[in-house]
Amino acid sequence: MKYLTIAIHYPKPENRKDILNAMNQLAQEAEKCQGLIEMSAWVDEKTDRIFAVALWKSKEEGLLCWQKLGQLAARFPLSDWERQPREVLMNLALGT
């Protein structure tokens, strides 16, 4: 079963590019992980939110890769770059 994760970021205007750069670096690293289908960042220009989306072939592969990606993500001062705390959705199930 596929596995989807979404993080919703609320960038400060001056840090929008910083967050997008961080998302791109995470996506490049995720390409090395088994089971990745797609990882990308989407910008809602109306609300200036960034949606970081990752789709995996299975939950097991996604969680294993996120253990590795978490170390890289911890290097970015995301909390300093955001105007409010991000929302992270890691337990999404495909609806029927």
C-alpha positions, -999 to +999 in steps of 0.1 A: +000+000+000+013+035-009+023+059+019+019+096+017+034+123+040+027+160+039+043+189+058+027+223+056+052+251+062+043+288+069+074+306+058+084+341+068+085+361+036+123+365+038+128+328+043+105+313+016+135+305-006+154+290+024+126+265+031+123+256-006+160+251-008+158+228+022+130+209+006+150+205-026+180+191-006+157+166+012+142+155-021+177+150-036+187+128-006+153+109-008+161+099-044+187+076-028+160+058-008+143+027-019+105+030-025+103+068-032+077+076-059+079+114-056+090+141-033+082+177-041+073+211-027+042+230-037+035+267-030+001+281-024+007+316-036-025+330-021-017+319+015+021+317+011+022+281+025+045+254+013+033+219+010+061+193+011+047+161-003+063+126-003+048+095-018+063+061-011+056+026-024+050+014+012+048+027+047+078+007+057+100+022+030+088+057+038+094+054+075+129+039+070+139+068+047+124+094+070+147+081+097+177+090+074+161+123+062+154+135+097+191+139+103+194+161+073+162+181+082+175+188+117+203+208+101+179+234+088+166+261+113+130+256+100+115+269+132+134+302+128+122+304+091+085+300+098+059+324+111+041+296+129+048+259+136+045+236+106+020+208+104+033+174+097+010+146+085+027+112+087-002+088+091-022+093+059-041+063+045-055+060+011-093+065+012-116+042-007 
